[in-house]
Amino acid sequence: MNKGRLESFSDGVISVSLTLMLYQIQLPAEFTWVGLWKEAHNFFGYVLSFIYVGIYWNNHHHLFLVVRGINGRIMWANLNLLFWLTMIPLTTTWAGKSGLLALPTALYAAVLFMCALSYWGLERVIIVSEGKDSVLANTLGKDLKGKISLPVYALAIVVSFYSTMAAFSIFTAMAALWFLPDSRIERYLARQDGQQP
């Protein structure tokens, strides 16, 4: 099946998620620096979540550049990923309104864990569908970043109950790790472009 419709649908869902996060930002009640500072945690949460959704959009785009086609299993795995991505605005708002309390922060961490698990699962479904010798299987290799991410997000869930600042430090570090698109796929695409006459 043609993958273009799946990519267009995914782009639409992701763009709506980004828009919903923007609408959740509360304007400061006071027109002073103090009022602005009181909302700083909300703005930080918005920026961090925007970056996370952007990272998934960017990597999703790169992922489907090397996918030949789709089937029902890939469509459902992709929908699962989109579901968890649409939960980011909800948990961002709840964590922000709580003042970054433990339970909302842990729930935010749990959603990030499920996003990472769902993305990893989507990759595995594609590899099973296209074979162990597929372009994606060869470009991902051992997938060290993917394997590191899941236990780190699981750790962040636990850490949230002891120190929400430490948990957000973990979230920030993981965002920095994934900020650039998957270099393995980019190297493969660059090699392909180099072979073109």
The 8 nearest C-alpha neighbors of each residue, nearest first, counted from 0:
[[1, 69, 68, 70, 2, 67, 3, 71],
 [0, 2, 3, 68, 69, 4, 5, 67],
 [1, 3, 5, 68, 4, 69, 6, 0],
 [4, 2, 6, 5, 1, 7, 8, 0],
 [3, 5, 7, 6, 2, 8, 1, 9],
 [6, 4, 8, 2, 3, 7, 9, 74],
 [5, 7, 9, 3, 4, 8, 10, 2],
 [8, 6, 4, 10, 9, 5, 3, 11],
 [7, 9, 11, 5, 10, 6, 4, 12],
 [10, 8, 6, 12, 11, 7, 5, 13],
 [9, 11, 7, 13, 8, 12, 14, 6],
 [10, 12, 8, 14, 9, 13, 15, 7],
 [13, 11, 15, 9, 14, 10, 16, 8],
 [12, 14, 16, 10, 15, 11, 9, 17],
 [13, 15, 17, 11, 16, 12, 10, 18],
 [16, 14, 18, 12, 17, 13, 19, 11],
 [17, 15, 13, 19, 14, 18, 85, 12],
 [16, 18, 14, 20, 15, 19, 13, 49],
 [17, 19, 15, 21, 20, 16, 14, 22],
 [20, 18, 16, 22, 21, 17, 15, 88],
 [21, 19, 88, 23, 17, 18, 22, 16],
 [20, 22, 18, 19, 23, 24, 17, 45],
 [21, 23, 19, 20, 24, 18, 25, 17],
 [24, 22, 20, 21, 25, 92, 19, 88],
 [25, 23, 22, 21, 26, 41, 42, 20],
 [26, 24, 23, 27, 38, 41, 22, 28],
 [25, 27, 28, 24, 38, 35, 29, 34],
 [28, 26, 34, 29, 35, 38, 25, 30],
 [29, 27, 34, 26, 30, 35, 25, 31],
 [30, 28, 34, 27, 31, 35, 33, 32],
 [29, 31, 34, 28, 27, 32, 35, 33],
 [30, 32, 34, 33, 29, 35, 27, 36],
 [31, 33, 35, 34, 36, 30, 29, 37],
 [34, 32, 36, 31, 35, 37, 29, 30],
 [35, 33, 29, 31, 37, 27, 32, 36],
 [34, 36, 32, 33, 37, 38, 27, 31],
 [37, 35, 39, 33, 38, 34, 32, 40],
 [36, 38, 34, 35, 39, 33, 40, 27],
 [37, 39, 41, 36, 35, 40, 27, 42],
 [40, 38, 36, 42, 41, 37, 43, 35],
 [39, 41, 43, 42, 38, 44, 95, 98],
 [42, 40, 95, 44, 38, 39, 43, 45],
 [41, 43, 45, 39, 44, 40, 46, 38],
 [44, 42, 40, 46, 45, 41, 39, 47],
 [43, 45, 41, 47, 42, 46, 48, 40],
 [44, 46, 42, 48, 43, 47, 49, 41],
 [47, 45, 49, 43, 48, 44, 50, 42],
 [46, 48, 50, 44, 49, 45, 43, 51],
 [47, 49, 51, 45, 50, 46, 44, 52],
 [50, 48, 46, 52, 51, 47, 45, 53],
 [49, 51, 53, 47, 48, 52, 54, 46],
 [52, 50, 48, 54, 53, 49, 47, 174],
 [51, 53, 55, 49, 54, 50, 56, 48],
 [54, 52, 50, 56, 51, 55, 49, 57],
 [55, 53, 51, 57, 52, 56, 178, 50],
 [56, 54, 52, 58, 53, 57, 59, 51],
 [55, 57, 53, 59, 54, 58, 60, 52],
 [58, 56, 54, 60, 55, 59, 53, 180],
 [57, 59, 61, 55, 60, 180, 56, 62],
 [60, 58, 62, 56, 61, 57, 55, 63],
 [61, 59, 57, 58, 62, 63, 56, 64],
 [60, 62, 58, 64, 59, 63, 57, 184],
 [63, 61, 59, 60, 64, 58, 65, 66],
 [62, 64, 66, 65, 60, 61, 59, 6],
 [63, 65, 61, 62, 66, 60, 67, 184],
 [66, 64, 63, 62, 135, 134, 67, 61],
 [67, 65, 63, 64, 68, 62, 135, 125],
 [68, 66, 65, 69, 129, 2, 63, 64],
 [69, 67, 0, 2, 66, 1, 70, 129],
 [68, 70, 0, 2, 73, 1, 74, 71],
 [69, 71, 73, 72, 0, 74, 68, 128],
 [70, 72, 74, 73, 75, 69, 76, 0],
 [73, 71, 75, 74, 70, 76, 124, 69],
 [72, 74, 76, 70, 71, 75, 69, 77],
 [75, 73, 71, 77, 72, 76, 78, 70],
 [76, 74, 78, 72, 77, 73, 79, 71],
 [75, 77, 73, 79, 121, 78, 74, 72],
 [76, 78, 74, 80, 75, 79, 73, 121],
 [79, 77, 81, 75, 80, 76, 82, 74],
 [78, 80, 76, 82, 77, 81, 75, 117],
 [81, 79, 117, 77, 78, 83, 82, 114],
 [80, 82, 78, 84, 79, 83, 85, 77],
 [83, 81, 79, 85, 80, 84, 78, 86],
 [84, 82, 86, 85, 80, 114, 81, 110],
 [83, 85, 81, 86, 82, 87, 80, 114],
 [86, 84, 82, 83, 87, 16, 81, 88],
 [87, 85, 83, 84, 89, 88, 90, 82],
 [86, 88, 90, 85, 89, 84, 91, 110],
 [89, 87, 20, 91, 86, 90, 92, 85],
 [90, 88, 92, 86, 91, 87, 93, 85],
 [89, 91, 93, 107, 87, 92, 88, 94],
 [92, 90, 88, 94, 89, 93, 87, 95],
 [91, 93, 95, 89, 90, 94, 96, 88],
 [92, 94, 90, 96, 95, 91, 103, 97],
 [95, 93, 103, 99, 97, 91, 92, 104],
 [96, 94, 41, 92, 98, 97, 93, 99],
 [97, 95, 93, 98, 94, 92, 41, 99],
 [98, 96, 94, 99, 95, 100, 93, 103],
 [97, 99, 95, 96, 100, 94, 40, 41],
 [100, 98, 94, 97, 95, 104, 101, 163],
 [99, 101, 97, 98, 103, 102, 104, 94],
 [100, 102, 160, 104, 159, 103, 105, 163],
 [101, 103, 105, 104, 100, 106, 160, 159],
 [104, 102, 94, 106, 105, 101, 100, 93],
 [105, 103, 107, 101, 106, 102, 94, 159],
 [106, 104, 156, 108, 102, 159, 107, 103],
 [105, 107, 109, 103, 108, 104, 102, 110],
 [106, 108, 104, 90, 110, 105, 109, 103],
 [109, 107, 105, 111, 156, 106, 110, 155],
 [108, 110, 106, 112, 107, 111, 156, 105],
 [111, 109, 113, 107, 112, 108, 114, 106],
 [112, 110, 114, 108, 113, 109, 115, 107],
 [113, 111, 109, 152, 115, 110, 114, 116],
 [112, 114, 116, 110, 115, 111, 117, 109],
 [115, 113, 111, 117, 83, 112, 116, 80],
 [114, 116, 118, 112, 113, 117, 119, 111],
 [117, 115, 113, 119, 114, 118, 120, 112],
 [116, 118, 120, 80, 114, 119, 115, 113],
 [119, 117, 121, 115, 120, 116, 80, 114],
 [118, 120, 116, 122, 117, 121, 115, 123],
 [119, 121, 117, 123, 118, 122, 116, 124],
 [122, 120, 118, 124, 76, 123, 119, 117],
 [121, 123, 119, 125, 120, 124, 126, 118],
 [124, 122, 120, 126, 125, 121, 127, 119],
 [125, 123, 127, 121, 126, 122, 128, 73],
 [126, 124, 128, 122, 123, 127, 129, 121],
 [125, 127, 123, 129, 128, 130, 124, 136],
 [126, 128, 124, 130, 125, 129, 123, 131],
 [129, 127, 125, 126, 130, 124, 70, 73],
 [130, 128, 126, 133, 127, 125, 131, 132],
 [131, 129, 133, 127, 132, 126, 128, 136],
 [130, 132, 133, 136, 126, 127, 129, 137],
 [131, 133, 130, 136, 137, 134, 129, 135],
 [134, 132, 136, 130, 135, 131, 129, 137],
 [133, 135, 137, 136, 138, 65, 132, 66],
 [136, 134, 138, 133, 137, 139, 65, 126],
 [137, 135, 133, 139, 134, 138, 131, 126],
 [136, 138, 134, 135, 140, 139, 133, 132],
 [137, 139, 135, 183, 140, 136, 184, 134],
 [140, 138, 142, 136, 137, 135, 141, 183],
 [139, 141, 137, 142, 138, 136, 143, 135],
 [140, 142, 143, 139, 146, 144, 145, 136],
 [143, 141, 139, 145, 140, 144, 146, 147],
 [142, 144, 146, 145, 141, 147, 140, 148],
 [145, 143, 147, 146, 142, 148, 176, 177],
 [144, 146, 148, 142, 143, 147, 119, 149],
 [145, 147, 143, 144, 148, 149, 142, 150],
 [148, 146, 144, 145, 149, 150, 143, 151],
 [149, 147, 151, 145, 146, 150, 144, 152],
 [148, 150, 152, 151, 147, 146, 112, 153],
 [151, 149, 153, 152, 148, 154, 147, 146],
 [150, 152, 154, 148, 153, 149, 155, 147],
 [153, 151, 155, 112, 154, 149, 150, 148],
 [154, 152, 150, 156, 151, 155, 149, 112],
 [153, 155, 151, 157, 152, 156, 150, 158],
 [154, 156, 158, 152, 166, 153, 157, 159],
 [157, 155, 105, 108, 153, 159, 154, 158],
 [156, 158, 154, 159, 155, 160, 153, 105],
 [157, 159, 155, 161, 160, 156, 166, 162],
 [160, 158, 163, 105, 166, 162, 156, 101],
 [159, 161, 101, 158, 157, 162, 163, 102],
 [162, 160, 158, 159, 163, 157, 101, 165],
 [163, 161, 165, 159, 164, 158, 160, 166],
 [162, 164, 159, 166, 165, 101, 167, 104],
 [163, 165, 167, 166, 162, 168, 159, 99],
 [164, 166, 168, 162, 163, 167, 169, 158],
 [167, 165, 163, 169, 155, 159, 168, 164],
 [168, 166, 170, 164, 169, 165, 171, 163],
 [167, 169, 165, 171, 166, 170, 172, 164],
 [168, 170, 172, 166, 167, 171, 173, 165],
 [171, 169, 167, 173, 168, 172, 174, 166],
 [170, 172, 174, 168, 169, 173, 167, 175],
 [173, 171, 175, 169, 174, 170, 168, 176],
 [172, 174, 176, 170, 175, 171, 169, 177],
 [173, 175, 171, 177, 176, 172, 178, 170],
 [174, 176, 172, 178, 173, 177, 171, 179],
 [177, 175, 173, 174, 178, 172, 179, 144],
 [178, 176, 174, 175, 179, 173, 54, 180],
 [179, 177, 175, 174, 176, 54, 180, 50],
 [178, 180, 177, 181, 182, 176, 54, 175],
 [181, 179, 58, 182, 57, 178, 177, 61],
 [180, 182, 183, 184, 58, 179, 185, 61],
 [181, 183, 185, 184, 180, 186, 179, 187],
 [184, 182, 186, 185, 138, 181, 187, 139],
 [183, 185, 187, 182, 186, 181, 138, 188],
 [184, 186, 182, 188, 187, 183, 189, 181],
 [187, 185, 189, 183, 184, 188, 182, 190],
 [186, 188, 184, 190, 185, 189, 191, 183],
 [187, 189, 191, 185, 190, 186, 192, 184],
 [188, 190, 186, 192, 191, 187, 185, 193],
 [191, 189, 193, 187, 188, 192, 186, 194],
 [190, 192, 188, 194, 193, 189, 187, 195],
 [193, 191, 189, 195, 194, 190, 188, 196],
 [194, 192, 190, 191, 195, 189, 196, 188],
 [195, 193, 191, 192, 190, 196, 189, 188],
 [194, 196, 192, 193, 191, 190, 189, 188],
 [195, 194, 193, 192, 191, 190, 189, 188]]
